[in-house]
């Protein structure tokens, strides 16, 4: 099981804070560093303010060497698909081919209102999201030297040179959520990974089965899709340390034990085993206290070595 570090810098973080976590992620042997793509804090004052996900990842591409870099999730409402394909391809080049695109339809209406971003109704958001997936993947797949014409309701392309190309043939695309129809169908058609955020192992199993069925319905081999979870992490050597870390992020220990990865290293390993049994092979550890690098040290020393 892969462990990836996942942060929420809209809650308040400078680029330097994120760099420190990313470099610790690399030094300690984790698989990847991911960040959210949000412009508004969800509780609290969010000081010193948001940072842009893809500008941040461009910087990290030059200041890390090994770890994968990506978003959970870039919102389709934030960017046109052509410029987004260019940004992702460029950061992939800058990183030497280490980028992944977590991509979603968008959901947080307050941040759209706060920054003047249109927020269509959910049906239109998914229509736009589906068309964006077609545009981005088609741009990357067009052979160098050819041009691309692509009809579309929202983002038609005419005579596009479909440049630049990413270093990877196609950066992996991650789709997530708990939708019953369109999310599984789009995952089966476009995604390399399906992510379930902040759900129990039992609920994750249901969602995993749903996307597996969508793969089978379209003739795709389900085993070609990586299944993953995102869960808040709060680990301590003893109860006092667990309680201190929970208080630092404004959460209750009992709630974290029920809904996240919380407790002693052995407790967390036992919880991870239930997600593995549900089908998950990758977990994004949501780290909410970016100043507590000792937390990452503990997970790397006491949990990471026991996962195969």
C-alpha positions in Angstrom: 0.0 0.0 0.0 1.3 3.4 -1.0 1.2 6.3 1.4 1.0 9.8 0.0 1.0 13.1 1.9 -1.9 15.4 1.2 -2.2 19.0 2.6 -4.9 21.7 2.6 -3.0 25.0 2.2 -6.1 27.1 1.8 -6.4 26.8 5.6 -3.3 29.0 5.9 0.1 28.2 4.4 3.0 30.0 2.6 4.8 28.4 -0.2 7.7 27.9 2.2 5.5 25.9 4.5 4.4 23.6 1.7 8.0 23.2 0.5 9.1 22.1 4.0 6.4 19.4 4.0 7.2 18.3 0.4 10.9 18.0 1.1 10.2 16.0 4.3 7.8 13.8 2.3 10.7 13.0 -0.1 13.3 12.6 2.5 11.2 10.2 4.6 10.3 7.9 1.8 6.7 8.7 1.1 5.4 8.1 -2.4 4.0 11.5 -3.3 3.0 15.0 -2.2 -0.4 16.3 -3.1 -2.3 19.4 -2.3 -5.9 20.6 -2.5 -6.9 23.2 -5.1 -9.0 25.7 -3.2 -9.0 29.5 -2.8 -11.0 29.8 0.4 -10.5 28.5 3.9 -13.1 26.1 5.3 -13.2 27.5 8.8 -10.7 29.9 10.4 -9.3 33.0 8.9 -7.1 31.3 6.3 -4.2 33.6 7.0 -1.9 34.4 5.2 -4.3 33.5 2.3 -4.5 30.9 -0.5 -1.8 29.8 -2.9 -2.4 28.6 -6.4 -2.1 24.8 -6.7 -0.3 24.7 -10.1 2.0 27.6 -9.4 3.0 25.8 -6.1 3.5 22.5 -7.9 5.7 24.2 -10.5 8.0 25.5 -7.7 8.0 22.1 -6.0 8.9 20.4 -9.3 12.2 22.2 -9.2 12.8 21.7 -5.5 12.2 18.0 -5.3 13.7 15.0 -7.2 11.7 11.8 -6.6 8.2 12.2 -5.3 5.1 12.3 -7.4 3.3 15.7 -7.3 -0.4 16.4 -7.9 -3.8 17.8 -6.8 -6.8 16.4 -5.0 -8.7 17.8 -6.8 -8.3 20.6 -9.3 -11.7 22.0 -10.0 -12.9 22.1 -13.6 -14.7 25.4 -12.8 -11.4 27.2 -12.1 -9.6 26.9 -15.5 -10.3 26.4 -19.2 -9.2 22.9 -20.3 -6.7 24.1 -22.9 -4.7 26.3 -20.6 -4.9 23.6 -17.9 -3.5 21.0 -20.2 -0.6 23.4 -20.9 0.0 24.0 -17.2 0.0 20.4 -16.3 2.2 19.5 -19.2 4.7 22.2 -18.4 4.9 21.2 -14.7 5.3 17.6 -15.8 8.3 18.7 -17.9 9.7 20.7 -15.0 9.5 17.7 -12.7 10.9 15.2 -15.2 7.6 13.4 -15.5 6.3 13.2 -11.9 2.9 15.0 -12.2 -0.6 13.6 -11.7 -3.9 15.5 -12.3 -6.6 15.0 -9.7 -9.6 16.5 -11.4 -13.2 17.1 -10.3 -16.3 19.0 -11.3 -16.1 21.5 -8.4 -18.3 21.8 -5.3 -17.4 24.7 -3.0 -19.8 27.4 -4.0 -18.6 29.9 -1.4 -15.1 30.1 -2.9 -16.5 30.7 -6.4 -18.6 33.6 -5.0 -15.6 35.0 -3.1 -13.4 35.2 -6.2 -15.9 35.8 -9.0 -15.8 32.3 -10.5 -19.0 31.2 -12.2 -20.6 28.2 -10.5 -23.2 26.5 -12.7 -25.8 24.0 -11.5 -24.5 20.5 -10.8 -25.7 19.1 -14.1 -23.9 21.7 -16.2 -20.8 21.4 -14.0 -20.6 17.7 -14.9 -21.3 18.4 -18.6 -18.4 20.8 -18.6 -16.2 18.5 -16.6 -16.8 15.7 -19.0 -16.0 17.9 -22.0 -12.8 19.2 -20.2 -11.6 15.6 -19.8 -12.1 15.0 -23.5 -10.2 18.2 -24.4 -7.3 17.6 -22.0 -6.7 13.9 -23.0 -7.1 14.7 -26.7 -4.6 17.5 -26.5 -2.0 15.3 -24.9 -2.7 12.4 -27.3 -2.4 14.4 -30.5 0.9 13.5 -32.3 3.4 16.2 -32.4 3.1 18.1 -35.7 -0.6 17.4 -36.1 -3.4 19.8 -35.2 -6.5 19.0 -33.3 -10.1 20.0 -34.2 -12.6 18.9 -31.5 -16.3 19.8 -31.5 -17.9 20.6 -28.2 -20.7 22.5 -26.5 -18.5 24.5 -24.2 -14.8 24.2 -25.3 -14.6 23.5 -29.1 -11.1 23.4 -30.5 -10.1 24.5 -34.0 -6.6 24.0 -35.4 -5.0 23.5 -32.0 -1.3 22.6 -32.2 -1.9 20.6 -29.1 1.3 21.7 -27.5 3.3 21.4 -25.2 3.5 17.7 -24.6 4.1 16.4 -21.1 7.2 14.3 -20.4 5.0 11.3 -19.5 3.0 10.0 -22.4 -0.1 11.0 -20.4 0.1 12.2 -16.8 -2.2 10.0 -14.6 -5.7 11.3 -14.1 -7.5 10.9 -10.8 -11.2 11.2 -10.4 -13.0 10.8 -7.1 -16.3 11.2 -5.2 -19.4 9.2 -4.4 -21.5 9.8 -7.4 -23.7 6.9 -8.5 -23.7 7.2 -12.3 -21.6 9.9 -14.0 -18.6 9.7 -11.7 -18.1 5.9 -12.2 -18.7 6.3 -16.0 -16.2 9.1 -16.3 -13.7 7.2 -14.2 -14.0 4.1 -16.3 -13.5 6.2 -19.5 -10.8 8.7 -18.5 -9.2 7.9 -15.1 -6.1 6.0 -14.0 -7.2 6.2 -10.4 -10.4 6.4 -8.4 -10.2 8.2 -5.0 -12.7 8.0 -2.2 -12.4 11.0 0.2 -13.1 10.7 3.9 -15.3 7.6 3.9 -15.3 4.4 5.9 -13.8 1.2 4.6 -17.3 -0.3 4.2 -18.6 2.7 2.2 -15.4 2.7 0.2 -15.9 -0.9 -0.8 -19.4 0.0 -2.2 -17.9 2.9 -4.2 -15.0 0.7 -5.5 -17.4 -2.0 -6.6 -19.4 0.7 -8.5 -16.5 1.9 -10.5 -15.3 -1.7 -11.2 -18.8 -2.4 -12.6 -18.6 0.7 -14.7 -15.2 -0.5 -16.1 -16.8 -3.9 -16.9 -19.7 -2.2 -18.6 -17.4 -0.3 -21.0 -15.1 -3.3 -21.6 -12.2 -2.0 -19.5 -10.3 -4.4 -17.3 -11.1 -3.2 -13.7 -7.6 -4.1 -12.5 -6.2 -1.3 -14.7 -7.7 1.2 -12.3 -5.9 2.2 -9.0 -8.3 2.5 -6.0 -7.4 4.9 -3.2 -8.6 6.7 -0.2 -8.0 10.1 1.4 -8.1 10.2 5.2 -7.1 12.6 7.9 -4.1 11.4 9.9 -3.4 11.9 13.6 -0.8 9.5 15.1 0.9 9.5 18.4 3.2 7.2 20.4 0.8 7.5 23.4 -2.6 8.9 24.3 -1.1 12.3 25.3 0.6 12.7 22.0 -2.5 11.7 20.1 -4.6 14.2 22.1 -2.1 17.0 21.5 -2.1 16.5 17.8 -5.9 16.3 17.6 -6.2 19.5 19.6 -3.8 21.3 17.3 -6.1 20.7 14.3 -9.3 21.3 16.2 -10.6 17.8 16.2 -11.7 15.2 18.9 -9.7 12.0 19.2 -12.7 9.8 19.3 -14.1 11.4 16.1 -10.7 11.0 14.4 -10.5 7.3 15.4 -13.9 6.7 13.9 -13.5 8.7 10.7 -9.8 8.9 10.0 -6.4 7.3 10.7 -5.9 8.1 14.4 -4.3 6.4 17.3 -1.0 4.7 17.9 1.0 3.4 15.0 -0.4 -0.1 15.5 -4.0 1.2 15.6 -3.4 3.0 12.3 -1.9 -0.1 10.7 -4.9 -2.1 11.8 -7.2 0.6 10.3 -5.2 0.6 7.0 -5.7 -3.1 6.8 -9.5 -2.7 6.7 -9.1 -0.3 3.8 -6.8 -2.7 2.0 -9.4 -5.5 2.5 -12.0 -3.1 0.9 -9.7 -2.8 -2.2 -7.6 0.3 -1.6 -4.0 0.1 -2.6 -3.1 3.8 -1.9 -3.9 6.2 0.9 -3.5 10.0 0.9 -2.7 11.1 4.5 -4.4 14.4 5.0 -1.9 16.4 7.2 -3.5 19.5 8.7 -0.7 20.8 10.9 2.0 21.7 8.5 4.4 22.8 11.2 4.5 19.3 12.8 7.1 17.6 10.8 7.7 15.2 13.7 4.3 13.8 12.9 5.6 12.7 9.4 8.8 11.4 11.0 6.7 9.1 13.3 4.5 7.8 10.4 7.6 7.2 8.3 9.4 5.3 11.1 6.5 3.3 12.6 4.0 2.8 9.9 5.6 3.0 6.4 8.0 0.1 6.9 5.2 -2.3 7.7 3.3 -1.7 4.4 4.2 -3.7 1.3 
